C-alpha cells in the first residue's frame, strides 16, 4: 500500500470477466488506511493487471509496487495451470499505476532454482520491493531453493540498479552481499516465512519486515540491519490481528516508512493491510500502531532527518512551504507548485525544518530555461539547474521560459528532477 496523498493499494483477488479465470491484480484508493477503498471515480475496485491467455503468467498475484523517478514498477508472481515451472516472478511498469506494460520482453525475471525437490511445489514468488540509494531491493520466496526450510519457507534478498534484475545483481549470502553467481543466489535465507512484506525506516536505519505470526493471532515485525541482514538491531514485535494471507505495509512511494502527520522523528507508524479471518472471512483489514524510538529529530544527524522526510512536503509556522528532495529543502512560494510536487505533507517544528539542509528557493514567476532535447528547468539560487518533468509545474509558477543552448544547459550542475506527485 502506497501513501501518496491518498493511500493507493494493489492486491490479488478474483473478478469475473477477466482474460483468464483466476487471480487478477486489483486497485483502489482511500483517504485513510482504514478505508473504504474505492476506484478513483468512487466505484468498485478496478482490475488493472490480468493474466495472459497463453504465457507463463496466466494467473497474476502478490503485487509489490514502488515508484522511482516517476515510473511505477510492480513485481508480481505468475503461474499457469499445469505448469512444470511453478510460480515465477515478473515485473511491469506504468506511468500512473493503472495501465501496466510487462518488462523483460514479457519473460519472468526470477524463476525457481529447482535446487531441491520438495513437497511444496509453489516455486519462486511473493516478491516485495524497496528502492534505497539507487538500488532495487527484492525479497522473495523460493520453495525449491537450497536455503529454504524443508517446508519451503524462507526469504531471499537481491539488489540491483536494474529493475528487471538482469544485470548488476548482488545477493545476500552467509558472507553478506556478494555478486550473484551460480549456486549463491538462494543459498541463504534472511528469515523464515512465506509472503512477507518489507520497507526501510530512515528513522531506525533498518529494514522492517512484516510476516504472518506462528498462529493466526498476529503479524510479526522483524528488523534487519541496513547493511548486514544477518544482524537484528531491535527485538521482534507483534502486531495483533487475525490473518489468512500475507501482510502489506503502508509505505511512501519508494517503499520507505511513512511519517506521522505531526512530523515526529521518534514515532514510526506501522500500518498493515492483510486478509483477515474475522467475519466475513478473507476481507482486507487494517491493523496498526506506532513504534516509539525514544528519540527526537534533535537527537539525529541532519542527513538522517532529511532522509525521514524525503519526498514529503513540510510545513512549519512562519516558514515557507517546502518540498524535501535529494536530502535538501526546496522552499516554494506558489501553493499550486507545492501541492503538485507531493501528496504527503506534514507539520514539523522549526528545529526539524532547519535540520534539513537548505537547497534552494523557487519564487513565484522565477524564470525557467529550455534547450533542445532536454527537460525545461529552473536556475535557482544554489547555482544548479532543477529539471522539470512536467510543464504544469512551470505553468503553476507563472514562469517565463527562455531558450538556451544545449551546451549551456549541460554545463550546469543538476539537482533532482521535479515531478508531479501523482499523475
DODRENVO-776620 format. One record per atom (N, C-alpha, C): residue in three letters; z, x, y. Coordinates in steps of 0.001 Angstrom, whole numbers, plus 500000, padded with zeros to 6 digits. Atoms other than C-alpha are relative to their C-alpha. Layout:
AlaZXY ...
This chain:
Unk500000500854498812 Unk500000500000500000 Unk500000500890501237 Unk500203499174498820 Unk498914501458503338 Unk500533499287501245 Unk499507500494498723 Unk500902500898506534 Unk499066500498501088 Unk501052499621499054 Unk498168500847509167 Unk499882498925501074 Unk499907501200499174 Unk499279498276511710 Unk500425498892499064 Unk499619500850501131 Unk499128495587509052 Unk500273500865498771 Unk499857499363501302 Unk500181496505505544 Unk498783499616499169 Unk501243500232500738 Unk496944496892503584 Unk500227500352498533 Unk499669499799501405 Unk497156496534499823 Unk498781499785499110 Unk501015500081501045 Unk494730497192496960 Unk500737499979498669 Unk499323500055501286 Unk495768496224493443 Unk499057499443498943 Unk500815500392501146 Unk494451495377489996 Unk500384498594499552 Unk499767501340500516 Unk494053491791488815 Unk498713499520499354 Unk501203500583500593 Unk491500489452487305 Unk499676498695500714 Unk500484501227499381 Unk489485486835489148 Unk498727499562499286 Unk501252500464500619 Unk486744484644487669 Unk498810500286500905 Unk501219499854499225 Unk483174485200488732 Unk499553501414500257 Unk500398498623499783 Unk483000488988488645 Unk498787500386499177 Unk501172499527500741 Unk480092491047487356 Unk500319500160498525 Unk499562499800501378 Unk482091491811484214 Unk501363499328499848 Unk498671500580500206 Unk485009489749482844 Unk501026501100499773 Unk498963498992500168 Unk488211491741483073 Unk500595500440501316 Unk499261499519498833 Unk490066493881485584 Unk499085500282501185 Unk500650499714498727 Unk488947493995489213 Unk501044500591500943 Unk499096499530498954 Unk490428495561492340 Unk499904499041501177 Unk499915500996498938 Unk491585493085494977 Unk500599500623501256 Unk499482499535498718 Unk492517493465498633 Unk500585498822500772 Unk499421500947499052 Unk494812491621501032 Unk500871500787500965 Unk499176499319499005 Unk496935492435504085 Unk501043499050500556 Unk498892500792499478 Unk500120491285505782 Unk500657500750501140 Unk499242499361498924 Unk502216491934508874 Unk501298500605499491 Unk498730499529500560 Unk505172492658506581 Unk499789500425498560 Unk500132499629501409 Unk505568494469503252 Unk500464498894499058 Unk499558501119500806 Unk507234491282502033 Unk499009498855499944 Unk501029501017500043 Unk504055489271502610 Unk500251498861500981 Unk501034500223501027 Unk502475486829502472 Unk498750500822500267 Unk501212499220499898 Unk499358488876501750 Unk498795499078499903 Unk501192500828499927 Unk496048487276502674 Unk498790500874500325 Unk501223499337499552 Unk492437488260503258 Unk500022500124501523 Unk500005499858498537 Unk491640489401506826 Unk499756498691500745 Unk500241501283499347 Unk490425485872507615 Unk501080498973499691 Unk498919500905500327 Unk493646484345506296 Unk499841499290498671 Unk500260500667501264 Unk492128483219502998 Unk500607500726498818 Unk499500499407501225 Unk492745484210499416 Unk499579501468499912 Unk500366498585500154 Unk492706487906498406 Unk498550500187499573 Unk501410499711500247 Unk489259489482498181 Unk499837500919498798 Unk500424499004500979 Unk487643491164495216 Unk499138501005500751 Unk500742498997499233 Unk486473494431496795 Unk499375501069499114 Unk500568498989500900 Unk485655496537493737 Unk499956499405498607 Unk500234500664501274 Unk484184495295490488 Unk499466501005498993 Unk500524499134501031 Unk483249496850487185 Unk498485499977499940 Unk501435499961500236 Unk479722497918486342 Unk499689499286498685 Unk500353500770501200 Unk477845495970483696 Unk499747500886498788 Unk500361499139501136 Unk476793498951481571 Unk500657501369500038 Unk499477498642499858 Unk478647502029482834 Unk501338500210499320 Unk498720499627500588 Unk481845503773481850 Unk501156499185500574 Unk498918500739499327 Unk483897501635484289 Unk499672498514500106 Unk500160501452500014 Unk483207498053483234 Unk501278499318500492 Unk498710500493499514 Unk486903497472483915 Unk500552501023500985 Unk499462499111498975 Unk488482498927487069 Unk501421499574500341 Unk498588500351499804 Unk492213499122487682 Unk500736501179500633 Unk499078498961499510 Unk495153501109489135 Unk499451500752501212 Unk500539499298498833 Unk493710501853492607 Unk501082500756500766 Unk499163499244499070 Unk495256504519494845 Unk499108500408501162 Unk500890499863498843 Unk493840504658498393 Unk500644500888501061 Unk499577499123498913 Unk494096507320501094 Unk498877500035501029 Unk501034499873498958 Unk492288507647504451 Unk500083501388500619 Unk500076498634499482 Unk491155511090505608 Unk498812500090500946 Unk501066499840498995 Unk489150511727508802 Unk499109498761500066 Unk500735501237499840 Unk488134508082508997 Unk499351499456498744 Unk500590500449501261 Unk486982507803505359 Unk501108499620499029 Unk499076500435501041 Unk488855505847502714 Unk499506500528498651 Unk500303499575501364 Unk488998507297499211 Unk500886499203499050 Unk499253500776500989 Unk490003505112496284 Unk499823500630498626 Unk499980499468501358 Unk490951506707492972 Unk500413498861499075 Unk499753501145500869 Unk490949504319490042 Unk499757500381498546 Unk500260499847501413 Unk490994504062486264 Unk498916499037499564 Unk501094500843500486 Unk487917502744484492 Unk499861500106498492 Unk500218499994501447 Unk487115501785480914 Unk498950498954499666 Unk500920501037500461 Unk484690499716478878 Unk500397499561498603 Unk499637500546501295 Unk485027497557475819 Unk499452500877498883 Unk500443499228501157 Unk484901499572472594 Unk499612501418500312 Unk500409498656499611 Unk484546502894474439 Unk500761501054499206 Unk499280498903500661 Unk485340506021472409 Unk500608500969501003 Unk499512499070498987 Unk486044507811475707 Unk501317499558500626 Unk498752500520499458 Unk489106505679476520 Unk499907499868501517 Unk499984500128498548 Unk490169505297480161 Unk499659501340500645 Unk500362498815499224 Unk488720507756482703 Unk500266499711501478 Unk499677500150498577 Unk489271508351486431 Unk498748500194500841 Unk501099499894499061 Unk486725507735489166 Unk500500499951501426 Unk499651500075498582 Unk486661507835492957 Unk498843499367500751 Unk500992500653499143 Unk484856505731495553 Unk500426500190501456 Unk499699499836498580 Unk484635505978499355 Unk499568498766500775 Unk500275501169499168 Unk484482503443502170 Unk500270500363501450 Unk499712499822498577 Unk484395503278505945 Unk501025498996500506 Unk499075501034499539 Unk486630500197506119 Unk501013499547498950 Unk499086500395501050 Unk488466499885502808 Unk499615498728499279 Unk500433501264500607 Unk486478496801501827 Unk498717500142499201 Unk501242499737500731 Unk482991497938500828 Unk500036501446499510 Unk499783498697500614 Unk483002500871498419 Unk498729500534499365 Unk501108499298500629 Unk480495503433497187 Unk500557501013499023 Unk499526499039500996 Unk481119505323493944 Unk499505501402500337 Unk500341498596499756 Unk481172509116494381 Unk499735500709498673 Unk500296499176501174 Unk480282511933491964 Unk498869499381499181 Unk501173500621500637 Unk476998510117491239 Unk500412498920499001 Unk499549501093500839 Unk478972507282489704 Unk500662500426498709 Unk499386499502501231 Unk480415509516486985 Unk501517500133500190 Unk498558499762499871 Unk484134509864486220 Unk500270501415500491 Unk499634498664499517 Unk485871512789487901 Unk500999500672499068 Unk499066499460500991 Unk488530513221485187 Unk499856499191498728 Unk500122500643501303 Unk488053512448481504 Unk501175500435499124 Unk498909499586500886 Unk490612512566478675 Unk499745501396499439 Unk500154498643500523 Unk491272516070477398 Unk499740500010498504 Unk500115500073501468 Unk491362514988473721 Unk500597501229499322 Unk499329498853500613 Unk493680517922473049 Unk500855499578498801 Unk499134500508501063 Unk495955515776470858 Unk499587498571499677 Unk500327501360500444 Unk495119512683468806 Unk501301499247499770 Unk498753500753500091 Unk497998510277469425 Unk499722498525499709 Unk500129501432500241 Unk498651506677468508 Unk499649499270501293 Unk500315500596498701 Unk498477505854472238 Unk498588500438500406 Unk501417499699499749 Unk494705505658472869 Unk499574499653501428 Unk500345500407498630 Unk494870504913476588 Unk498988500951500641 Unk500898499034499372 Unk493252508126477896 Unk500553500530501304 Unk499628499425498703 Unk493278509548481445 Unk499824498939501077 Unk500093501044498984 Unk494081507147484272 Unk501255499918500839 Unk498842500262499148 Unk496714505624486574 Unk500161501073501081 Unk499926498925498998 Unk495879508054489419 Unk500818499589501219 Unk499304500201498728 Unk497981508433492567 Unk499688501196500890 Unk500531498941499147 Unk496684510436495552 Unk500805500137501285 Unk499401499656498709 Unk498191512167498620 Unk499064500983500690 Unk500721498962499259 Unk496472514158501390 Unk501018500803500793 Unk498992499130499405 Unk498515517143502558 Unk499375501349500317 Unk500478498686499559 Unk497488520209504590 Unk498565500265499542 Unk501417499840500303 Unk493781519635503966 Unk499635499856498542 Unk500264500104501430 Unk494120519090500215 Unk500328498602499492 Unk499692501216500729 Unk493978516023497992 Unk500886500379498811 Unk499088499806501126 Unk496923515965495579 Unk499901498768499113 Unk500191501111500928 Unk496322513830492493 Unk500959500138498828 Unk499149500074501178 Unk498884512822489878 Unk499434498922499088 Unk500622500957500908 Unk497683511038486746 Unk500578500141498596 Unk499605500049501406 Unk498371510126483125 Unk498843500466499129 Unk500982499763501066 Unk496539511547480103 Unk500745500006498668 Unk499264500129501265 Unk497862510347476767 Unk499464500932498926 Unk500575499079500990 Unk495601512835474938 Unk500282501459500321 Unk499776498631499538 Unk496880515929476771 Unk501082500693499190 Unk499005499222500745 Unk498855518716475139 Unk501359499952500660 Unk498731500025499283 Unk501520518455477835 Unk500712498669499985 Unk499372501318500051 Unk502239514766477206 Unk501004499915498852 Unk499059500248501084 Unk505074513447475041 Unk499292499328498830 Unk500602500591501189 Unk504485512028471590 Unk499487498585500246 Unk500462501353499698 Unk504147508527473072 Unk498909499971501075 Unk501052499902498997 Unk501580509778475607 Unk500486500064501431 Unk499466499967498639 Unk503908509725478615 Unk499911501406500580 Unk500068498721499308 Unk503546512484481171 Unk499137499881501240 Unk500745500019498753 Unk502199513186484656 Unk499509501408500321 Unk500643498723499716 Unk499772515961485571 Unk499563500022501456 Unk500265499882498563 Unk499206517247489110 Unk498890501013500250 Unk501099499146499561 Unk495981518675490552 Unk499905499925501524 Unk500280500068498574 Unk494962519538494099 Unk498678500705500292 Unk501296499432499613 Unk491662520339495818 Unk499625499488501380 Unk500583500480498744 Unk489927520144499191 Unk498827499061499740 Unk501125500837500404 Unk487128518359497300 Unk500535498657499489 Unk499455501287500449 Unk487895514608496994 Unk499531499591498610 Unk500460500329501350 Unk485879514469493760 Unk500590500935498940 Unk499351499059500920 Unk487864517339492184 Unk498989500671499051 Unk501007499293500778 Unk484682519017491001 Unk499912501468500374 Unk500026498594499580 Unk485309522317492819 Unk501342500364500618 Unk498804499484499355 Unk488178524476494016 Unk501291499341499547 Unk498837500733500499 Unk490722522723491792 Unk501101500957499567 Unk498811499349500516 Unk494234524048491299 Unk500814498964499234 Unk499191500907500815 Unk496518522558488647 Unk501411500554499919 Unk498634499519500100 Unk500267522671488317 Unk500322500281498544 Unk499699499526501349 Unk501381524647485265 Unk501471500408499913 Unk498635499494500171 Unk504608526026483839 Unk500260501207500875 Unk499881498849499106 Unk503938529007486138 Unk499621499661501437 Unk500331500418498647 Unk503269526970489266 Unk498530499656500148 Unk501397500345499728 Unk499940526227490938 Unk499087501146499577 Unk500945499009500500 Unk497046528028489241 Unk498584499428500083 Unk501378500505500066 Unk493232527810489426 Unk499760499312498655 Unk500255500750501229 Unk492008525288486899 Unk499152500824499032 Unk500728499315501064 Unk490881526851483628 Unk500090499151498739 Unk499948500701501277 Unk490138525572480154 Unk501358500253499350 Unk498733499880500694 Unk493449524871478480 Unk501234499945500868 Unk498787500006499177 Unk495750524920481527 Unk500154498742500847 Unk499957501072499004 Unk494926521731483405 Unk500884498820499602 Unk499096501060500436 Unk497069519388481298 Unk501003500528498984 Unk499036499364500894 Unk499460521789479633 Unk501435499759500427 Unk498644500148499471 Unk502468520989481849 Unk500137498672500725 Unk499717501286499362 Unk503805517551482758 Unk501118500182501021 Unk499003499811498946 Unk505678517478486072 Unk501136498990499885 Unk498937500945500319 Unk507645514406484969 Unk499502499049498927 Unk500360500923501068 Unk507715511906482142 Unk499873498586500559 Unk500170501371499560 Unk506479508377482607 Unk498544499609500002 Unk501339500565499848 Unk503469506132482926 Unk499892499350501377 Unk500313500817498821 Unk501838504573486007 Unk500976500227501149 Unk499120499688498873 Unk503768506345488771 Unk499196499935501300 Unk500628499835498690 Unk503049506427492496 Unk500825501019500756 Unk499259499014499231 Unk503937509235494865 Unk499512500050501428 Unk500312499783498594 Unk503982510063498561 Unk500715501273500423 Unk499335498811499481 Unk505003513034500697 Unk500866499603501182 Unk499087500259498891 Unk508016512865503008 Unk500112501241500876 Unk499868498887499064 Unk507793515109506063 Unk501456500195500406 Unk498585499873499648 Unk511457514361506811 Unk500757500773498929 Unk499321499328501104 Unk512564515572503369 Unk499325501300499597 Unk500802498865500455 Unk509830518202502972 Unk499931500007498476 Unk500049500155501451 Unk509435516888499433 Unk499132498803499649 Unk500711501148500532 Unk507361514538497312 Unk501013498982499473 Unk499216501090500570 Unk508859511155496410 Unk499135499327498944 Unk500743500611501099 Unk507756509763493042 Unk500748498758499538 Unk499422501250500492 Unk508391506138492038 Unk499429499705498620 Unk500456500316501348 Unk508247505208488363 Unk500877498914499408 Unk499203501000500695 Unk509415502469486038 Unk501234500641499398 Unk498764499487500552 Unk513018502964485020 Unk500050499856498489 Unk499873500062501449 Unk514261503254481460 Unk500104498579499462 Unk500060501417500367 Unk514638499488481414 Unk499389499259501176 Unk500728500748498967 Unk513116496701483486 Unk500864499667501201 Unk499086500342498925 Unk516063496634485869 Unk499862500810501264 Unk500115499252498763 Unk514849499085488473 Unk498900501041499977 Unk500993498950499821 Unk512446501691489818 Unk500714501312500293 Unk499383498685499815 Unk513440505350489560 Unk499250500759501089 Unk500567499125498980 Unk512859507605492581 Unk500373501433499661 Unk499783498586500282 Unk512446511303491828 Unk499386500824501125 Unk500403499165498878 Unk511990514145494320 Unk499545501355499475 Unk500582498743500453 Unk509784517186493807 Unk499815500928501195 Unk500114498992498954 Unk509767520384495851 Unk498583500101500540 Unk501305499938499323 Unk506941520799498357 Unk499047500996499339 Unk500863498954500539 Unk505623523988496734 Unk500126500190498494 Unk499758499777501423 Unk507129524002493248 Unk500472498691499375 Unk499693501317500547 Unk507019520710491355 Unk501008500049498865 Unk498948499873501012 Unk509492522076488811 Unk501387499827500597 Unk498699500026499319 Unk512284522010491408 Unk500279498592500504 Unk499568501316499519 Unk514207518795492120 Unk500997500221501141 Unk499105499674498888 Unk515670519250495627 Unk501068498951500280 Unk499038501078499763 Unk517523515917495620 Unk500237499258498689 Unk499750500765501225 Unk519175513779492928 Unk499124498760499930 Unk500790501210500190 Unk517242510859491446 Unk500723498803500598 Unk499437501253499509 Unk517743507386492886 Unk499457498838499205 Unk500444501209500693 Unk517388503864491532 Unk499845498881501004 Unk500276501151499148 Unk515769501019493439 Unk500023498754499119 Unk499920501173500872 Unk516879497730491826 Unk498804499072500190 Unk501107500952499946 Unk514197495182490999 Unk499241499981498700 Unk500642500081501307 Unk512733493956487735 Unk498503500249500109 Unk501413499635499962 Unk509251495176486846 Unk499324499690498677 Unk500820500109501206 Unk506428494554484400 Unk498841500984500028 Unk501061498999499856 Unk503919497111485731 Unk500486501085500943 Unk499600498869499178 Unk503989500371487680 Unk500123499657501477 Unk499744500265498586 Unk505169500544491327 Unk498939500586500919 Unk500819499428498935 Unk503254501193494546 Unk500850500189501241 Unk499197499674498826 Unk504841502891497585 Unk499235499705501288 Unk500591500183498678 Unk504147501798501159 Unk499976501340500718 Unk500176498678499400 Unk502774504856502972 Unk499075499883501205 Unk500971499962498923 Unk500894505796506105 Unk498634500392499396 Unk501325499839500613 Unk497109506312505647 Unk499780501274499200 Unk500177498767500768 Unk497399509921504404 Unk500950500070498809 Unk499045500150501108 Unk499983508771501825 Unk501270500826500224 Unk498702499447499671 Unk502945510257503648 Unk500961498844500257 Unk498995501032499794 Unk506202508363504057 Unk499890499426501406 Unk500024500675498708 Unk506390505850506879 Unk501253500338500802 Unk498888499783499087 Unk508818505872509814 Unk500602498642500331 Unk499376501258499607 Unk511361503202510745 Unk499507499585501383 Unk500427500443498664 Unk510478501047513797 Unk500797500652501130 Unk499170499328498983 Unk513314502839515619 Unk499664501476500131 Unk500421498615499893 Unk511615506197515051 Unk501071501001499624 Unk498931499099500422 Unk514511507805513210 Unk499464501049499031 Unk500395498933500913 Unk514002511167511520 Unk500890500035498762 Unk499053499915501095 Unk517058510766509279 Unk500017498787499102 Unk500065501216500804 Unk516071507446507737 Unk498577499876499453 Unk501315500065500639 Unk513198507322505236 Unk499860498639499321 Unk500151501310500628 Unk512035503775504442 Unk499277500111498659 Unk500630500065501313 Unk511233503174500769 Unk499668498537499728 Unk500460501356500285 Unk509165500022500239 Unk499078500052498797 Unk500739500001501257 Unk507881499350496730 Unk499437498604499747 Unk500631501232500475 Unk505404496676495639 Unk499712500190498515 Unk500295499885501423 Unk505222496015491929 Unk499989498618499354 Unk500014501228500787 Unk504541493353489365 Unk501399499771499457 Unk498611500266500316 Unk507867491687488767 Unk500134498999498866 Unk499756500893501125 Unk509326489937485752 Unk500715498723500420 Unk499321501207499560 Unk511129487353487879 Unk499008498857500086 Unk500871501180500050 Unk509777483791487874 Unk499247499834501313 Unk500826499968501210 Unk506893483341487944 Unk499684501445499604 Unk500230498613500430 Unk506180486459485856 Unk498688500551500529 Unk501187499270499566 Unk503624489062486965 Unk499589499646501428 Unk500212500171498574 Unk503965488106490617 Unk500345501307500696 Unk499680498784499257 Unk503839491017493067 Unk501215499746500875 Unk498782500125499216 Unk507252491520494626 Unk500269501248500814 Unk499658498908499092 Unk508667493708497403 Unk501465500370499807 Unk498649499487500141 Unk511741495885496841 Unk500122501214500907 Unk499902498844499117 Unk513095498390499318 Unk501390500283500511 Unk498809499586499275 Unk515841500309501034 Unk499643501225500826 Unk500202498792499200 Unk516203503220503459 Unk500841501132499418 Unk499276498793500389 Unk517149506730502342 Unk500569500648501262 Unk499351499357498859 Unk519645508349504721 Unk500158501488499707 Unk499940498556500223 Unk519296512116505070 Unk501209500645500638 Unk498871499403499287 Unk522283512647507348 Unk499586500917501123 Unk500503499129498936 Unk520065514474509848 Unk499343499168501094 Unk500720500620498904 Unk518685513516513240 Unk498772500837500328 Unk501158499212499582 Unk515445514617514865 Unk500445501311500632 Unk499516498795499352 Unk517503517101516870 Unk500436501087499034 Unk499618499011501008 Unk518576518792513636 Unk498795500695499385 Unk501196499503500666 Unk514978519509512651 Unk499173500862500950 Unk500904499218499143 Unk512478522103513913 Unk498890499107500558 Unk500995500826499312 Unk509817520797516281 Unk498796499693499120 Unk501180500226500828 Unk506967521237513790 Unk500260498918498952 Unk499689501008501005 Unk508788519067511262 Unk500059498616500627 Unk499976501280499282 Unk509416516300513806 Unk498567499531500262 Unk501398500354499766 Unk505723516398514710 Unk499349499476498724 Unk500557500456501265 Unk504835516027511024 Unk500458498610499626 Unk499472501327500319 Unk507072512988510636 Unk499231498915500746 Unk500654501012499168 Unk505275511164513466 Unk498483500177500069 Unk501450499800500000 Unk501736512410512710 Unk499283498660499825 Unk500861501201499980 Unk499159509639513389 Unk500700498763500534 Unk499272501127499414 Unk501814507434514993 Unk499822499977501518 Unk499811500151498570 Unk501931506068518498 Unk501490499998500274 Unk498570499956499683 Unk505294506922520037 Unk500203499536501441 Unk499688500580498705 Unk506899505136522959 Unk501454500287500338 Unk498654499701499538 Unk509937506137524992 Unk500114499576501453 Unk499821500565498663 Unk511336504552528148 Unk499721501042501085 Unk500329499140498876 Unk509840506093531281 Unk499018501097499700 Unk500930498948500397 Unk507435508317529334 Unk498656499382499600 Unk501316500576500296 Unk503690507880528753 Unk499830499652498528 Unk500375500316501376 Unk502362506183525633 Unk499268501196499414 Unk500459498732500568 Unk501491508985523245 Unk499570499821498560 Unk500501499969501363 Unk499467509491520086 Unk500252501396499445 Unk499702498709500610 Unk500618512267517728 Unk498871500342499032 Unk501110499582500850 Unk497720514138516146 Unk499944501516499948 Unk500048498553500150 Unk497393517640514770 Unk501286500681500377 Unk498708499405499680 Unk501111518209515313 Unk500276500141501478 Unk499803499902498558 Unk500909517644519084 Unk499888498625500643 Unk500027501265499267 Unk501214514927521724 Unk498723499888500816 Unk501082500362499089 Unk498155513329523281 Unk500508498826500825 Unk499456501027499114 Unk499508511384526261 Unk498847499215500621 Unk501129500873499696 Unk497348508387527167 Unk500392499009501083 Unk499710500913498906 Unk497168506358530340 Unk499528498583499708 Unk500581501323500223 Unk494949503462529222 Unk500548499375498719 Unk499434500686501156 Unk496655500973526912 Unk498927499690498959 Unk501063500338500940 Unk493303499988525381 Unk499611501167499114 Unk500291498811500812 Unk492724503558524196 Unk501142500235499010 Unk498818499764500832 Unk496262503940522876 Unk500032499055498800 Unk499903500965501097 Unk496171500744520812 Unk498857500134499004 Unk501116499800500928 Unk492790501638519325 Unk500200501236499105 Unk499819498760500751 Unk493986505044518130 Unk500943499847498819 Unk499017500113501075 Unk496847503857515956 Unk500513498586499869 Unk499363501283500259 Unk498144500716514327 Unk501494500144499795 Unk498580499749500241 Unk501542502341513678 Unk500642500542501260 Unk499364499606498740 Unk503737502506516765 Unk501512499817499886 Unk498541500029500104 Unk507459503275517048 Unk500620500440501317 Unk499215499548498854 Unk510119503778519690 Unk500776501253499612 Unk499252498769500256 Unk511685507232519952 Unk500844500331501225 Unk499199499514498875 Unk514323508883522103 Unk499187501011500802 Unk500702498999499185 Unk513227511125524957 Unk500127501386499375 Unk499837498713500659 Unk514648514068522994 Unk498967500175498887 Unk500993499919501073 Unk512441513284519976 Unk498603500132500579 Unk501302499941499338 Unk509468512731522296 Unk499670501441500382 Unk500271498658499494 Unk509818516193523832 Unk500072501069498916 Unk500023499032501099 Unk510414517890520483 Unk498591500189499442 Unk501379499881500479 Unk506785517179519581 Unk499218500808501020 Unk500685499138499030 Unk504703519942521190 Unk498949499237500809 Unk500996500622499122 Unk502613518854524167 Unk498609500518499668 Unk501381499612500236 Unk498879518839523526 Unk499150499857501230 Unk500859500246498843 Unk497012517197526394 Unk500272498597500514 Unk499901501341499417 Unk496799514145528653 Unk498602499444500209 Unk501262500703499794 Unk493975511631528686 Unk500230498943501064 Unk499827500919498881 Unk493896509934532080 Unk498866498979500038 Unk501016501032499818 Unk492018506766532940 Unk498786500590500716 Unk501281499574499439 Unk488345507449533714 Unk499791501510499889 Unk500240498572500211 Unk488623511048532539 Unk498554500191499538 Unk501405499826500374 Unk485029512356532286 Unk499851500480498559 Unk500340499584501362 Unk483525512725528826 Unk498703500794500039 Unk501224499219500095 Unk480748515059527715 Unk499298499655498691 Unk500764500198501223 Unk477983514803525146 Unk498957501101499900 Unk501055499027500267 Unk475474517150523539 Unk499187499493498821 Unk500882500459501067 Unk472557516652521195 Unk500618500275498634 Unk499519499875501391 Unk473607516049517559 Unk501482500339499913 Unk498554499782500013 Unk477295516231518475 Unk500704498713500407 Unk499198501124499539 Unk480046513681518912 Unk500306500163501485 Unk499499499869498630 Unk480921512888522521 Unk501451500446499964 Unk498622499521499996 Unk484266514254523614 Unk500547500132501403 Unk499308499795498733 Unk486804514862526342 Unk500395501461500146 Unk499458498698499653 Unk487557518177528015 Unk501285499753500781 Unk498723500358499411 Unk491259517866528763 Unk500747501231500493 Unk499277498942499309 Unk493982519950530373 Unk500489501110499073 Unk499679498894500899 Unk494513522085527251 Unk498807500925499814 Unk501224499196500064 Unk491016523563527774 Unk499331499927498635 Unk500674500247501266 Unk489931522167524423 Unk499141498759500120 Unk500844501184500057 Unk487264519656523569 Unk500549499083498912 Unk499493501005500937 Unk488544516481521915 Unk498841499086499602 Unk501113500856500416 Unk485642514940519936 Unk500464498557499794 Unk499720501436500121 Unk485474511139519840 Unk499005499396499012 Unk500869500489501073 Unk484128509484516694 Unk499421498625500284 Unk500463501358499713 Unk483668506009518189 Unk499918499822501506 Unk500223500120498557 Unk482194505312521630 Unk500907498960500643 Unk499098500994499422 Unk484596502371522054 Unk501231500655500631 Unk498881499290499387 Unk487305504923522824 Unk499636500539501378 Unk500459499566498674 Unk485205506132525760 Unk499849498794500919 Unk500155501221499205 Unk484341502633526932 Unk501352499465500446 Unk498675500521499669 Unk488000501563526798 Unk500673500825501085 Unk499421499139498969 Unk488856504500529069 Unk499200499983501294 Unk500887500081498811 Unk486063503630531567 Unk499528501377500446 Unk500334498606499708 Unk484907507235531323 Unk498509500197500218 Unk501396499583499857 Unk481632508536532760 Unk499694501111498998 Unk500405499030501006 Unk479666510702530307 Unk498951500928500595 Unk500912498994499479 Unk477932513943531308 Unk499392500794498852 Unk500671499214501034 Unk475348515769529196 Unk500226501487500238 Unk499885498548499941 Unk475981519431528405 Unk499154500579498867 Unk500802499377501042 Unk474123521934526249 Unk500788500089498701 Unk499345499835501303 Unk474834522277522554 Unk500788501290499953 Unk499287498719500000 Unk475794525902523122 Unk501332499887500737 Unk498758500168499245 Unk478346524966525773 Unk501009499179499203 Unk499142500842500820 Unk479732522247523511 Unk500644500822498880 Unk499503499251501157 Unk480056524589520534 Unk500928501147500387 Unk499150498897499560 Unk481734527316522601 Unk501446499575500266 Unk498650500484499728 Unk484759525103523287 Unk500834499974498725 Unk499059500239501085 Unk487795525226521046 Unk500164498499499812 Unk499962501437500284 Unk488162521868519325 Unk501408499569499606 Unk498795500670500452 Unk491155519582518936 Unk499612498955498960 Unk500348500995501021 Unk491395516875516222 Unk499104498899500561 Unk500900501080499601 Unk488667514242516370 Unk500778498705500150 Unk499347501282499757 Unk489844510946517857 Unk499183498892499346 Unk500660501065500755 Unk489038507931515652 Unk500723498690500191 Unk499356501297500026 Unk489695504231515622 Unk500957499945498818 Unk499002500065501061 Unk492798503475513587 Unk499488499216498811 Unk500465500851501098 Unk491224500686511536 Unk498736499312500460 Unk501272500582499546 Unk487546499682511828 Unk500051498476500055 
